Amino acid sequence: MLKTISNVGLYKSLQVIPKSSVSFRSFASTPSIFNSSSSPTSFKDILDSTSTIGTSGNAKSTITATASEQTSRKNRKNERIVLWKLNGTFNKHNTHLTLSAVVEDLDFLDKNPNLSYNEQVLYYLNLPHHPKAHISAGQLGFRKAQRAEYEAGYQVTNKMFKLIEEKRFLGPNDKIELILKNFGKGREAFLSALQGKEGLYVKPHIVRISDDTKIKFGGTRAKKARRL
């Protein structure tokens, strides 16, 4: 075949290249497990080499875990519950009970060193409220006109008192304030349930009962009362 080629340059290019001068490139994109100097001689060597790779990955995961723990500690709030509030809204069509926790941030002054004295007083006078539970007559299956009845208000009150006892919201030294609003039929049912056996768990923690009903004074003319 070489005799038929007349071009000398082409003949030289077809000469066999020695194997020692050829360099091959590996197709693997990941680094090799073993060093070129020490190739594995037994199955134990392979296990040892893979275990070292696994420990380096675990070390990276522990570093990321510790970093996330440090960030969570910084974001963790140092709070304590100062007071519990049970708001009862007794409309003529429904009964609503909401349990809220009044929370104080113990690190508030350290986080806000530049506040004035008046701003610090305003924070402690208006501590944030965190709602914990809410129950209405509609949630218990009462529909339309049934929500305004005495029985619906009684069942809502009983359900709220049971929830407070089951969830252990109130500690031995916790205090609770009752805030009542409006004069629907559920208000009388709430007071009767509180004085009965249903309120035995909540009653010792009550320190104040207040009324939040709005009193109309002046303003525009009221809507004409409905006559049946």
C-alpha positions as CSV (number, residue, x, y, z in Angstrom):
1,M,0.0,0.0,0.0
2,L,2.9,2.3,0.8
3,K,4.5,1.7,-2.6
4,T,1.5,3.1,-4.5
5,I,1.7,6.5,-2.7
6,S,3.9,8.9,-4.7
7,N,3.8,11.9,-2.4
8,V,6.7,11.7,0.1
9,G,5.1,14.0,2.7
10,L,2.0,11.8,2.8
11,Y,4.1,8.7,3.2
12,K,5.9,10.3,6.2
13,S,2.6,11.2,7.8
14,L,1.4,7.5,7.5
15,Q,4.4,6.2,9.4
16,V,3.7,4.3,12.7
17,I,4.0,6.5,15.8
18,P,5.7,4.9,18.8
19,K,3.3,4.0,21.7
20,S,5.5,5.8,24.3
21,S,5.0,9.2,22.7
22,V,1.2,9.0,22.7
23,S,-0.8,10.7,25.5
24,F,-4.3,9.6,26.3
25,R,-7.0,11.7,28.0
26,S,-9.4,10.1,30.4
27,F,-13.1,10.5,29.7
28,A,-14.1,10.6,33.4
29,S,-15.0,14.1,34.7
30,T,-14.6,13.3,38.4
31,P,-11.2,13.0,40.0
32,S,-9.8,9.6,40.5
33,I,-10.3,7.8,43.7
34,F,-6.8,6.4,43.8
35,N,-3.5,8.2,43.4
36,S,-1.5,7.3,40.3
37,S,1.5,6.3,42.6
38,S,-0.5,3.8,44.7
39,S,-3.0,1.7,42.9
40,P,-5.3,-0.7,44.8
41,T,-3.9,-4.1,45.4
42,S,-6.8,-5.6,47.4
43,F,-10.5,-5.1,48.2
44,K,-9.6,-3.7,51.6
45,D,-7.7,-0.8,49.8
46,I,-10.8,0.0,47.8
47,L,-12.9,0.1,51.0
48,D,-10.4,2.3,52.8
49,S,-10.2,4.8,49.9
50,T,-14.0,5.0,49.6
51,S,-14.4,5.5,53.4
52,T,-12.1,8.5,53.3
53,I,-14.2,10.1,50.6
54,G,-17.3,9.4,52.7
55,T,-15.8,11.0,55.8
56,S,-14.9,14.2,53.9
57,G,-18.5,14.5,52.7
58,N,-19.8,14.0,56.3
59,A,-17.4,16.7,57.5
60,K,-18.9,19.1,55.0
61,S,-22.4,18.2,56.1
62,T,-21.5,18.8,59.8
63,I,-20.0,22.2,59.0
64,T,-23.2,23.2,57.2
65,A,-25.3,21.8,60.1
66,T,-23.4,23.8,62.7
67,A,-23.8,27.0,60.6
68,S,-27.5,26.5,60.3
69,E,-27.7,25.9,64.1
70,Q,-25.9,29.2,64.7
71,T,-28.3,31.1,62.5
72,S,-31.3,29.5,64.2
73,R,-29.9,30.4,67.6
74,K,-29.6,34.0,66.4
75,N,-33.2,34.0,65.1
76,R,-34.6,32.2,68.2
77,K,-36.8,34.4,70.3
78,N,-36.4,34.6,74.0
79,E,-40.0,35.2,75.0
80,R,-42.3,34.5,77.9
81,I,-46.1,34.6,78.3
82,V,-47.2,37.4,80.6
83,L,-50.9,37.0,80.4
84,W,-53.7,35.1,78.7
85,K,-56.7,36.8,77.2
86,L,-60.0,35.2,76.3
87,N,-62.0,37.4,74.0
88,G,-65.7,36.6,73.7
89,T,-67.8,38.3,71.0
90,F,-71.5,37.6,71.4
91,N,-73.3,39.0,68.4
92,K,-77.0,38.5,67.9
93,H,-76.2,36.1,65.0
94,N,-73.1,34.2,66.3
95,T,-70.7,33.5,69.2
96,H,-66.9,33.8,68.8
97,L,-64.3,32.9,71.4
98,T,-60.6,33.6,70.9
99,L,-57.7,32.7,73.2
100,S,-54.6,34.9,72.9
101,A,-51.2,34.9,74.7
102,V,-49.7,38.3,75.6
103,V,-45.9,37.7,75.0
104,E,-42.9,39.7,76.2
105,D,-39.6,39.7,74.4
106,L,-37.0,39.5,77.1
107,D,-34.2,40.7,74.8
108,F,-36.2,43.7,73.5
109,L,-34.1,46.4,75.2
110,D,-30.9,44.7,74.0
111,K,-32.1,44.5,70.4
112,N,-33.3,48.1,70.4
113,P,-30.8,50.2,72.5
114,N,-31.6,53.4,70.6
115,L,-35.2,53.7,71.7
116,S,-36.3,56.6,73.9
117,Y,-37.9,56.1,77.3
118,N,-41.4,56.8,75.9
119,E,-41.0,54.2,73.1
120,Q,-39.9,51.6,75.6
121,V,-42.9,52.4,77.8
122,L,-45.2,52.1,74.8
123,Y,-43.9,48.6,74.0
124,Y,-44.6,47.3,77.4
125,L,-48.0,48.9,77.5
126,N,-48.9,47.3,74.1
127,L,-47.3,43.9,74.2
128,P,-47.9,41.7,71.1
129,H,-50.8,39.2,71.3
130,H,-50.5,35.8,69.7
131,P,-53.8,34.0,69.0
132,K,-53.7,30.3,70.1
133,A,-57.3,29.1,69.5
134,H,-60.5,30.3,68.0
135,I,-64.0,28.7,68.1
136,S,-67.3,29.8,66.7
137,A,-70.8,28.3,66.5
138,G,-70.4,27.6,62.8
139,Q,-67.3,25.4,63.4
140,L,-69.4,23.1,65.7
141,G,-72.0,22.5,63.0
142,F,-74.6,25.1,63.8
143,R,-76.1,26.7,60.7
144,K,-77.9,30.0,60.0
145,A,-80.4,30.9,62.7
146,Q,-79.1,28.1,65.0
147,R,-75.8,30.0,65.6
148,A,-77.7,32.7,67.5
149,E,-79.3,30.4,70.0
150,Y,-78.4,29.8,73.7
151,E,-77.4,26.2,73.0
152,A,-74.8,27.2,70.4
153,G,-73.1,29.7,72.8
154,Y,-73.0,27.0,75.5
155,Q,-71.4,24.5,73.2
156,V,-68.8,27.0,72.0
157,T,-67.9,27.8,75.6
158,N,-67.7,24.2,76.6
159,K,-65.5,23.4,73.6
160,M,-63.1,26.2,74.4
161,F,-62.7,25.3,78.1
162,K,-62.0,21.6,77.1
163,L,-59.5,22.8,74.6
164,I,-57.6,24.9,77.1
165,E,-57.5,21.9,79.5
166,E,-56.4,19.4,76.9
167,K,-53.7,21.5,75.4
168,R,-52.4,22.6,78.8
169,F,-52.3,26.3,77.8
170,L,-52.5,27.5,81.4
171,G,-49.7,26.8,83.8
172,P,-50.1,26.7,87.6
173,N,-49.2,30.4,87.9
174,D,-50.7,31.7,84.7
175,K,-53.3,34.5,84.7
176,I,-56.2,35.0,82.3
177,E,-58.4,38.0,81.5
178,L,-61.9,37.7,80.1
179,I,-63.0,40.4,77.6
180,L,-66.7,40.3,76.8
181,K,-68.3,42.2,73.9
182,N,-72.0,42.7,72.9
183,F,-75.1,41.2,74.5
184,G,-76.2,38.2,72.4
185,K,-77.7,35.1,73.8
186,G,-74.3,33.5,73.9
187,R,-73.1,35.9,76.6
188,E,-75.5,34.5,79.1
189,A,-74.6,30.9,78.1
190,F,-70.9,31.8,78.5
191,L,-71.4,33.1,82.1
192,S,-73.5,30.1,83.1
193,A,-70.9,27.6,81.7
194,L,-68.1,29.5,83.5
195,Q,-69.9,29.3,86.8
196,G,-70.7,25.6,86.3
197,K,-68.6,22.5,86.3
198,E,-67.3,23.3,82.8
199,G,-65.3,26.3,84.1
200,L,-63.6,24.6,87.0
201,Y,-60.3,24.5,85.3
202,V,-60.3,28.1,84.0
203,K,-62.0,29.9,86.9
204,P,-59.1,29.8,89.4
205,H,-56.8,31.6,86.8
206,I,-59.2,34.5,86.2
207,V,-57.8,37.9,87.4
208,R,-60.0,40.3,85.5
209,I,-63.3,40.5,83.7
210,S,-63.9,43.5,81.4
211,D,-66.5,44.6,78.9
212,D,-65.5,45.9,75.5
213,T,-69.0,46.7,74.1
214,K,-69.1,49.9,72.1
215,I,-71.5,52.5,73.4
216,K,-73.1,54.6,70.6
217,F,-72.9,58.3,71.4
218,G,-74.0,60.7,68.8
219,G,-73.0,60.0,65.2
220,T,-75.4,59.4,62.3
221,R,-78.9,58.1,62.6
222,A,-79.2,54.4,63.2
223,K,-80.7,52.0,60.8
224,K,-84.4,51.4,61.3
225,A,-85.1,48.3,63.5
226,R,-86.5,45.3,61.8
227,R,-90.1,44.5,62.6
228,L,-91.6,41.1,62.1
